[in-house]
């Protein structure tokens, strides 16, 4: 199977959104709308199999979201059932990392249920609160927000200074962030609603 990675086109939107929302219906990722994807189309890549009689057959997708001038997030990574187990996800992530480098980001992060997959691609597991609070802007709408089981992973695209490398290994906060920025979100995440019918 020959897989090609290319920038998403307007004609890809319906099928990409349908695929993502299929996974979202199983609480595996957040849903997307055609309107939201259309507004950020230059940030999306798709993996396709090129067939002479059918044209491009969608196998997977992913997007790159700028969180800060230094940090980007891999988001909406999905692989269609017909493309799973064939390295499609790895190709999409590697090309999104390449896009991040081209846009001069120094770090790429993701929230994932499959941290081993990202570790094989050079990401490392980090404390979720070491990631920019902008990462959490969509998370507050997720039904799993207060019981999130996703793991934060981070990949450095430039050489780290010794103090940054040591800080990452010891679980300290990412040096690009300010404590005040993410503290309100951390409090919201740890909040447990009280139900009046509980004794």
Secondary structure, 3 states (H helix, E strand, C coil): CCEEEEECCHHHHHHHHHHHHHHHCCCCCCCCCHHHHHHCHHHEEEEEEEECCCEEEEEEEEEEEECCCCEEEEEEEEECHHHCCCCHHHHHHHHHHHHHHHCCCCEEEEEECCHHHHHHCCCEEECHHHCCHHHHCCHHHCCCHHHCCCEEEEEECCCCCHHHHHHHHCCCCCCCCCHHHHHHHHHHHHCCCCCCCCC
